[in-house]
Amino acid sequence: MARYVFKLPDVGEGMAEAEIVAWHVAVGDKIQEDQNLVDVMTDKATVEITSPVTGIVVSLGHQPGEMAAIGAPLVEFELDGAAQIAITSQKSEPAPSEAIAVPADKNPIVAGAKTLASPAVRKRAQDMGVDLRSVTGTSPDGRISHADLDKHLASSGGRTSARAQQVPRNDVEEVKLIGLRRRIADKMQESKRRIPHFAYVEEIDMTELEKLRAKLNASKRPEQPKLNVLPFLMRVLVHVLPEYPQINAQFDDEAGIIHRFLAVHIGIATQTANGLLVPVVKHAERRNLWEAAAEVARVAALARENKASKDDLTGSTITITSLGAMGGVVTTPIINHPEVAIIGPNAIMERPVVRDGEIVVRKMMNLSSCFDHRVVDGADAAAFVQRLKGLLEHPDTLL
């Protein structure tokens, strides 16, 4: 048999290296050509790397979280048949590295002597009170699969010992920050380290806006998106930001330059399966309520489906982050560096308030905000939020 070393190809981003995010194969796996091997992350995107051959995985070149140089050995395969193979690619990726013939009896590198199993298998075994050391792994490297665990349970009649289930669980799970999660951590740390945050929270009476929103949703055309609070807040920002140009800005603190923007590019903080992303609604000042709502839905969907491009995720001049649907009352959001402001609407709740000397029930919302105190003075931040409050409480002026 022949061995084939597949090297990390140039993923087309012009990068010299990429981070290994997640392996989809393990040593000993038999895989097919074009099967997904690994996810790698550059500064711009996460890229799936597929196998150029059919064969058995002999060794993996890097661990998740490590940086791999373009052209570095990524995976070593054991191939059936002749060592000379022809690889063709139907994708727009460069041809992978050449095959390297090595002695067939060369031992592959096996990571450690501990029991090998995926985190999912370990969690399942732990929940069932099964000691993995008593389970036989059938993979060439002894790795235990779900099928091996099923076989073990079947041989024991599907029972686990009561004693095993009663053993206190003192294990500590170590989770390494890698990929997007690490990028998010670095970004948050940089923002908090570099920006002196000034927080300001104001109570907003949303009763009239909620009436208007319900009326517009009831009369909308079938092709129009359903309106939530975000497009209204976006329209309010578009109205107010020209009065406070220092807030619709980015601050290059290394050069000491504030970049003020005439266009309003609003970042929408979006939770995805991989972590927090901020897709951008470009030129919000040119969009009406329905167009703003449609664009928010579009870019958020791209982010959640891991299809957002670099252009979709960059260029924001101010960010909106909302946890209102989860019932939050007050937040102190972290500014999306190098921006200088972030706005956070919270949950809308019915509360008793005093109006004209009488207690009435109104739909109230706390609007949280944070500002870069190097660029935005406290008085200006307060005046800015008060202008937002006035428009949100009298939404007829938006139309």
Backbone torsions as a table, in degrees:
resi	resn	phi	psi	omega
1	MET	NA	156.2	-179.7
2	ALA	-111.7	156.9	175.5
3	ARG	-107.7	149.2	179.2
4	TYR	-133.4	125.7	178.7
5	VAL	-101.6	118.3	178.9
6	PHE	-97.9	123.0	-177.9
7	LYS	-98.8	152.1	-179.7
8	LEU	-61.7	116.4	-178.3
9	PRO	-78.4	164.1	171.7
10	ASP	-69.2	116.6	-174.1
11	VAL	-83.7	11.1	173.6
12	GLY	83.5	11.7	-179.5
13	GLU	-101.9	-1.7	-177.2
14	GLY	71.7	23.7	-177.6
15	MET	-96.8	152.7	178.4
16	ALA	-89.5	-18.5	-179.0
17	GLU	-153.6	166.7	178.4
18	ALA	-145.5	154.3	179.4
19	GLU	-90.8	134.9	173.9
20	ILE	-76.4	119.0	-176.1
21	VAL	-97.4	-51.6	-176.2
22	ALA	-156.7	131.4	173.3
23	TRP	-87.4	140.3	175.1
24	HIS	-107.6	4.5	177.7
25	VAL	-134.6	164.0	177.5
26	ALA	-134.4	162.9	177.1
27	VAL	-57.5	131.1	-178.4
28	GLY	98.3	-13.1	-179.4
29	ASP	-71.3	140.0	170.9
30	LYS	-94.6	119.4	-175.3
31	ILE	-123.8	162.1	-177.6
32	GLN	-106.2	157.4	175.2
33	GLU	-57.5	139.0	-179.5
34	ASP	74.7	3.6	174.9
35	GLN	-73.1	144.1	-178.5
36	ASN	-66.3	126.3	-179.9
37	LEU	-96.1	-53.2	-169.1
38	VAL	-157.8	150.2	171.7
39	ASP	-101.2	130.0	176.6
40	VAL	-122.5	151.8	-178.5
41	MET	-123.0	129.9	171.0
42	THR	-100.9	-172.5	177.1
43	ASP	-68.6	-13.5	-171.4
44	LYS	-113.2	-30.5	-173.3
45	ALA	-163.9	164.9	171.1
46	THR	-96.2	132.1	-174.2
47	VAL	-123.1	136.4	175.0
48	GLU	-90.7	129.1	177.1
49	ILE	-105.7	126.4	-179.0
50	THR	-105.7	162.9	-176.3
51	SER	-79.4	137.0	176.8
52	PRO	-86.0	-6.9	-174.0
53	VAL	-140.1	168.2	168.7
54	THR	-102.7	128.9	-178.7
55	GLY	178.6	-170.4	179.6
56	ILE	-106.0	133.3	179.5
57	VAL	-72.7	121.6	-179.8
58	VAL	-95.9	-42.5	179.5
59	SER	-156.0	154.7	177.0
60	LEU	-112.8	136.6	-171.3
61	GLY	-79.0	-26.0	-174.9
62	HIS	-143.9	158.0	176.5
63	GLN	-95.7	154.7	175.1
64	PRO	-55.7	135.9	-177.8
65	GLY	97.2	-16.1	179.0
66	GLU	-86.0	153.3	176.5
67	MET	-93.2	134.2	179.0
68	ALA	-118.2	132.2	178.3
69	ALA	-76.1	146.9	174.2
70	ILE	-59.2	128.4	-177.8
71	GLY	94.0	-4.6	178.4
72	ALA	-77.5	147.9	176.9
73	PRO	-56.2	128.6	-176.7
74	LEU	-107.5	-53.3	-179.4
75	VAL	-139.5	140.3	171.9
76	GLU	-109.6	129.2	-178.3
77	PHE	-111.7	153.0	166.3
78	GLU	-105.8	125.5	-172.4
79	LEU	-108.6	146.9	170.7
80	ASP	-83.6	146.8	175.5
81	GLY	87.4	-161.0	-175.1
82	ALA	-67.9	153.7	-179.1
83	ALA	-74.1	-26.7	-179.9
84	GLN	-81.8	113.4	-178.1
85	ILE	-126.0	155.1	176.9
86	ALA	-112.5	125.9	-177.9
87	ILE	-111.5	126.3	176.0
88	THR	-119.6	145.1	-179.6
89	SER	-120.3	132.7	177.4
90	GLN	-100.1	11.5	178.6
91	LYS	-111.2	167.7	-178.8
92	SER	-85.4	42.9	177.6
93	GLU	-109.1	151.0	176.8
94	PRO	-62.3	155.2	177.4
95	ALA	-61.2	137.0	-179.9
96	PRO	-71.0	178.5	-174.4
97	SER	-68.5	166.2	-176.6
98	GLU	-73.2	158.2	175.8
99	ALA	-75.4	143.4	179.0
100	ILE	-121.9	118.8	178.8
101	ALA	-81.2	127.0	177.8
102	VAL	-131.6	160.4	179.0
103	PRO	-56.5	135.5	-175.6
104	ALA	-68.1	-19.6	-177.9
105	ASP	-92.7	7.3	178.3
106	LYS	-66.9	130.0	-176.4
107	ASN	-76.5	132.2	175.8
108	PRO	-71.3	158.3	178.5
109	ILE	-77.2	126.2	178.3
110	VAL	-112.3	127.6	-174.0
111	ALA	-77.4	102.4	172.0
112	GLY	70.3	177.2	-179.2
113	ALA	-109.6	6.0	-178.2
114	LYS	-78.3	165.7	177.9
115	THR	-61.9	129.8	-177.7
116	LEU	-98.9	126.8	177.2
117	ALA	-164.9	152.3	178.1
118	SER	-72.3	159.9	177.6
119	PRO	-56.6	-35.2	-179.9
120	ALA	-66.1	-41.1	178.5
121	VAL	-66.5	-41.7	179.4
122	ARG	-63.1	-42.0	179.7
123	LYS	-64.6	-42.6	-179.8
124	ARG	-64.4	-42.8	178.8
125	ALA	-63.5	-40.2	179.0
126	GLN	-63.6	-43.1	179.7
127	ASP	-62.6	-31.1	-178.7
128	MET	-92.0	-2.3	-179.7
129	GLY	71.5	29.5	-178.7
130	VAL	-99.6	128.2	174.6
131	ASP	-81.7	114.6	-176.3
132	LEU	-61.7	-20.2	178.2
133	ARG	-67.6	-16.8	178.4
134	SER	-93.6	0.2	-177.8
135	VAL	-104.1	136.4	179.2
136	THR	-91.0	122.9	176.3
137	GLY	-86.3	137.6	-175.3
138	THR	-100.3	-5.9	176.7
139	SER	-71.0	156.8	-178.9
140	PRO	-54.4	-30.9	179.7
141	ASP	-95.4	8.0	179.4
142	GLY	83.4	8.6	-179.6
143	ARG	-65.2	138.0	-178.9
144	ILE	-92.9	128.2	179.9
145	SER	-106.1	174.7	174.6
146	HIS	-61.2	-36.8	178.8
147	ALA	-63.9	-39.3	177.3
148	ASP	-63.6	-40.6	178.7
149	LEU	-65.6	-40.9	177.1
150	ASP	-60.7	-42.9	-179.9
151	LYS	-62.8	-41.3	179.0
152	HIS	-63.3	-43.4	179.9
153	LEU	-65.6	-38.9	179.0
154	ALA	-63.2	-39.6	-178.8
155	SER	-68.8	-22.6	178.4
156	SER	-101.2	16.2	179.0
157	GLY	72.7	17.2	178.5
158	GLY	75.5	12.2	-177.7
159	ARG	-104.2	146.3	170.8
160	THR	-117.9	149.2	-175.2
161	SER	-67.2	140.9	177.6
162	ALA	-63.1	-35.2	179.5
163	ARG	-63.0	-40.7	-179.3
164	ALA	-63.5	-36.5	-178.6
165	GLN	-73.6	-20.7	-177.7
166	GLN	-93.3	-6.5	-179.2
167	VAL	-66.6	127.2	178.5
168	PRO	-58.9	140.2	-179.6
169	ARG	-94.8	108.3	-178.8
170	ASN	-112.0	7.8	-179.1
171	ASP	-66.4	146.8	174.9
172	VAL	-115.5	121.4	-179.5
173	GLU	-87.3	126.0	177.1
174	GLU	-99.6	121.0	-178.8
175	VAL	-117.2	113.8	-179.0
176	LYS	-80.5	133.6	176.0
177	LEU	-75.3	116.0	-179.7
178	ILE	-136.6	167.3	174.4
179	GLY	57.4	-137.1	-176.3
180	LEU	-62.1	-36.0	-179.9
181	ARG	-60.4	-40.1	178.2
182	ARG	-70.1	-38.6	178.4
183	ARG	-62.3	-40.2	178.5
184	ILE	-63.7	-44.5	179.8
185	ALA	-60.8	-44.6	179.2
186	ASP	-62.6	-41.3	-179.0
187	LYS	-64.9	-44.5	179.8
188	MET	-64.7	-43.1	179.9
189	GLN	-62.6	-42.0	179.3
190	GLU	-63.1	-41.8	-178.8
191	SER	-64.0	-46.2	-178.2
192	LYS	-70.1	-33.4	-179.4
193	ARG	-71.5	-38.3	-171.6
194	ARG	-93.5	-23.8	-172.3
195	ILE	-111.2	122.8	171.5
196	PRO	-77.9	103.6	-174.7
197	HIS	-77.1	137.6	171.8
198	PHE	-120.3	116.8	-176.1
199	ALA	-97.8	144.7	179.2
200	TYR	-145.8	130.3	-178.5
201	VAL	-125.9	132.6	178.6
202	GLU	-129.7	145.7	177.9
203	GLU	-89.7	130.5	-177.1
204	ILE	-119.3	132.4	173.6
205	ASP	-85.4	108.7	-174.4
206	MET	-98.5	11.2	-174.1
207	THR	-58.4	-50.0	-177.2
208	GLU	-69.1	-37.7	178.7
209	LEU	-64.8	-39.1	179.0
210	GLU	-65.7	-35.3	175.4
211	LYS	-64.6	-44.5	179.5
212	LEU	-65.0	-41.9	-179.8
213	ARG	-61.8	-44.5	179.4
214	ALA	-63.2	-39.7	179.8
215	LYS	-65.1	-44.2	-179.6
216	LEU	-67.2	-39.9	178.8
217	ASN	-66.4	-33.9	-179.9
218	ALA	-70.0	-26.4	-176.4
219	SER	-108.5	6.7	-176.5
220	LYS	-69.5	154.6	176.0
221	ARG	-75.8	156.4	-176.5
222	PRO	-57.3	-34.1	-177.2
223	GLU	-81.1	-8.9	-179.0
224	GLN	-84.9	144.3	179.9
225	PRO	-74.1	158.1	175.5
226	LYS	-74.8	135.9	-177.8
227	LEU	-85.8	129.5	166.3
228	ASN	-109.9	-163.0	-175.3
229	VAL	-72.5	-29.5	-172.2
230	LEU	-55.7	-49.7	-178.9
231	PRO	-62.4	-30.8	175.8
232	PHE	-66.6	-44.4	178.5
233	LEU	-64.1	-36.5	177.9
234	MET	-64.0	-42.8	178.8
235	ARG	-65.0	-36.6	177.5
236	VAL	-65.4	-43.1	177.7
237	LEU	-59.8	-42.0	179.6
238	VAL	-60.8	-36.6	179.1
239	HIS	-70.9	-38.7	-168.8
240	VAL	-92.3	-34.4	-173.3
241	LEU	-57.3	-35.8	177.0
242	PRO	-58.4	-24.5	177.8
243	GLU	-78.5	-18.2	-177.5
244	TYR	-132.3	69.0	-174.7
245	PRO	-62.1	-22.9	-179.9
246	GLN	-71.7	-11.3	-179.9
247	ILE	-93.4	-33.1	175.7
248	ASN	-87.5	73.6	-167.3
249	ALA	-153.9	167.0	169.8
250	GLN	-126.3	144.3	-177.7
251	PHE	-115.8	114.5	172.8
252	ASP	-86.5	92.1	-173.5
253	ASP	-72.8	-20.9	177.1
254	GLU	-72.4	-39.6	178.9
255	ALA	-90.0	-12.8	-177.9
256	GLY	71.0	34.7	-175.9
257	ILE	-122.6	130.5	173.4
258	ILE	-97.1	125.1	177.5
259	HIS	-101.6	109.1	178.5
260	ARG	-94.4	137.0	-174.1
261	PHE	-113.1	139.0	171.5
262	LEU	-80.3	-39.5	176.0
263	ALA	-73.7	149.9	178.5
264	VAL	-111.3	106.0	177.9
265	HIS	-108.0	109.1	-170.9
266	ILE	-99.8	119.8	173.2
267	GLY	-78.3	138.6	179.9
268	ILE	-116.0	103.2	-179.9
269	ALA	-61.0	123.4	-172.2
270	THR	-129.9	125.2	176.9
271	GLN	-82.1	129.2	178.1
272	THR	-123.9	173.5	178.4
273	ALA	-63.3	-24.6	-178.3
274	ASN	-96.2	-6.9	-178.5
275	GLY	133.0	-171.4	-175.4
276	LEU	-82.8	125.7	174.2
277	LEU	-122.7	158.4	-179.4
278	VAL	-127.6	81.7	173.0
279	PRO	-68.8	158.1	-169.2
280	VAL	-120.0	131.5	170.0
281	VAL	-90.2	106.5	-176.7
282	LYS	-79.7	144.2	176.5
283	HIS	50.7	57.6	177.1
284	ALA	-62.5	-25.1	-179.0
285	GLU	-66.3	-14.7	-178.8
286	ARG	-101.5	6.0	-174.2
287	ARG	-115.7	137.7	173.2
288	ASN	-82.5	-175.9	-176.8
289	LEU	-56.7	-48.1	-176.0
290	TRP	-67.4	-40.6	179.8
291	GLU	-67.3	-38.3	177.4
292	ALA	-64.2	-43.6	179.5
293	ALA	-63.0	-42.2	179.9
294	ALA	-64.9	-39.5	-178.8
295	GLU	-71.3	-37.1	175.0
296	VAL	-59.9	-45.4	179.8
297	ALA	-62.7	-38.9	-177.4
298	ARG	-66.9	-51.3	-175.5
299	VAL	-71.4	-32.2	177.3
300	ALA	-66.7	-39.4	177.7
301	ALA	-63.8	-41.0	177.4
302	LEU	-60.4	-42.0	-179.8
303	ALA	-65.3	-44.6	-177.5
304	ARG	-68.4	-30.2	-179.7
305	GLU	-90.4	6.7	179.3
306	ASN	59.9	35.1	-179.3
307	LYS	-115.7	4.6	-177.4
308	ALA	-70.9	136.1	177.8
309	SER	-85.4	173.1	176.8
310	LYS	-59.8	-39.7	180.0
311	ASP	-64.5	-33.7	179.4
312	ASP	-67.9	-24.3	-171.2
313	LEU	-110.0	7.3	-177.5
314	THR	-133.2	161.9	173.0
315	GLY	96.6	5.4	-178.5
316	SER	-70.0	148.0	179.0
317	THR	-109.4	-16.5	175.2
318	ILE	-160.4	150.4	-174.3
319	THR	-123.0	144.3	171.3
320	ILE	-110.3	131.2	174.8
321	THR	-129.7	129.6	-173.3
322	SER	-133.1	126.4	170.2
323	LEU	-115.9	16.4	-175.2
324	GLY	-56.5	-36.8	-178.8
325	ALA	-64.7	-19.0	-179.7
326	MET	-95.4	1.4	173.7
327	GLY	94.5	15.8	-179.9
328	GLY	-67.3	146.2	179.2
329	VAL	-101.5	-46.1	179.8
330	VAL	-142.9	140.5	174.5
331	THR	-131.3	160.2	171.8
332	THR	-125.3	78.7	-172.7
333	PRO	-66.0	153.9	178.3
334	ILE	-91.5	130.8	-177.8
335	ILE	-64.7	140.0	179.6
336	ASN	-83.0	88.9	-177.9
337	HIS	-54.4	135.1	11.9
338	PRO	-97.4	20.6	176.1
339	GLU	-66.2	172.0	-176.9
340	VAL	-121.1	2.4	-179.4
341	ALA	-154.7	150.6	174.4
342	ILE	-143.8	140.3	-176.4
343	ILE	-117.7	133.8	-177.7
344	GLY	-130.6	97.9	173.0
345	PRO	-69.8	140.4	179.5
346	ASN	-108.1	-171.9	-175.1
347	ALA	-65.1	142.6	173.3
348	ILE	-90.3	122.2	-176.6
349	MET	-132.0	145.4	173.8
350	GLU	-76.2	126.1	-179.2
351	ARG	-139.6	149.9	174.5
352	PRO	-75.0	130.3	177.5
353	VAL	-135.3	162.6	-179.9
354	VAL	-96.8	124.2	176.9
355	ARG	-130.8	119.5	179.9
356	ASP	54.2	40.7	176.2
357	GLY	81.4	1.6	-180.0
358	GLU	-120.4	150.2	177.6
359	ILE	-87.7	121.5	179.5
360	VAL	-130.2	160.7	178.6
361	VAL	-96.0	124.2	-179.4
362	ARG	-129.5	157.7	175.9
363	LYS	-88.9	109.3	-172.1
364	MET	-112.9	149.9	178.0
365	MET	-142.1	136.1	171.7
366	ASN	-87.7	129.7	176.9
367	LEU	-104.5	111.9	179.7
368	SER	-92.1	150.8	177.9
369	SER	-156.2	151.3	173.6
370	CYS	-133.2	145.3	-176.8
371	PHE	-132.7	151.6	172.8
372	ASP	-77.4	109.6	-172.3
373	HIS	-70.6	-11.5	175.1
374	ARG	-72.6	-26.7	-173.3
375	VAL	-110.4	-35.6	-174.9
376	VAL	-113.8	119.8	176.7
377	ASP	-72.1	152.6	-179.7
378	GLY	-57.8	-41.3	-179.8
379	ALA	-63.4	-40.5	178.7
380	ASP	-67.5	-39.3	178.2
381	ALA	-62.4	-44.1	179.4
382	ALA	-64.1	-43.3	179.0
383	ALA	-63.7	-39.1	178.6
384	PHE	-60.8	-47.3	-178.7
385	VAL	-67.4	-35.4	177.9
386	GLN	-64.6	-35.4	176.0
387	ARG	-66.6	-40.1	175.5
388	LEU	-61.1	-43.9	-179.5
389	LYS	-58.5	-46.0	-178.6
390	GLY	-60.0	-41.0	-179.3
391	LEU	-74.2	-37.6	179.2
392	LEU	-67.6	-33.5	-179.8
393	GLU	-80.8	-15.4	176.6
394	HIS	-130.5	68.7	-170.8
395	PRO	-68.4	-12.9	178.7
396	ASP	-60.6	-25.8	-179.8
397	THR	-70.2	-19.3	178.9
398	LEU	-70.7	-26.6	-173.5
399	LEU	-100.7	NA	NA
